[in-house]
Amino acid sequence: MNLPEELKVLEKYFVKQPYPLLGAETIQIFLFREVLDFTVLRTEDTRELNTVITPLSTEIDENVQRVAFLGSKQKAVESRQMERLLRTAANEAKYPIEECYLKDYLCLECPRCALYGGTNASASKTTNANIKHRVAYSTAFSLATFEQIQQVTTFNGISDMTVQTGQTLNERISVKPATIFPSIVTLHSVTWKEFILMMKTILSSHKYGAESRIGGDVRNTVVGITGGWEEFITPLEFTIELNSEEGNNFSTDNVIKILNKYKPLLANQKNAVILLTEQVEKILKFISEFAINKEFLTEAYDDVRAYRSIQENSKPKKK
Ligand SMILES: [Zn+2]
């Protein structure tokens, strides 16, 4: 398959084939993760939300407490979502693939493993090499402050038999609906097919947080894309730049304005591009209309096979 017209703006920042040694090609996807139902963002061992003290904005000299949406939590959901997409598309296209699931049965032969990385746990594999991840997540910080978005719910279990409540009261601390987390997913040395898979994964992931069987609904909206030989900005910079004196401005034009402000700080300005609003919109339309068919799957899985064979041949053969 040839590079689709809509993705030509990023051509310089794609690699032809995934390769174990990474180049500098970096694509950043800027998105708003908007919480649409009560969502519990905490680590397993505490009942508290993850929070952190950060500056309010670049203009106002004041610190505020924000809720942190850990990168590991975003990654866990999206890695699983990509596996689901691949498995369902392969099923539909009647393209046979190996089962691959977290945590200990990674196949190391699929595009998910090639992007998210994995260590070899199975002795049956032809190579013992591990795969280094090429997708990077960082903590996202809420636009609004902790005080504005936290909600404490008290609940106790009701017995179905007696329809009476139990003795113990439980507390759930969650993030309120309509909370926005500006976030960035960074791709290193990916192919255009891997870019399509990542975009489809991000856009189709909807459940996050602990206790996601209740609540946890999130909508991801892509608001900017850059290509370069390095990262443009970090999620913390993204959040504090969006907090301005005139209030928050969520438009893609404003996101592009922020990215342009940081462009002079890059070490490789000549090798950097900030996609225009219409280019981002064109890509989003293309991604949503693009169907993952047998030809796409065959080429994407062949790329991983080629990657693994490079790894195998670069290592001393085992007896
Ligand atoms: Zn896999």
Residues whose N, C-alpha, C, O or C-beta is under 5 A from the ligand:
A	BS01	ZN	C100 L106 C107 L108 E109 C110 R112 C113
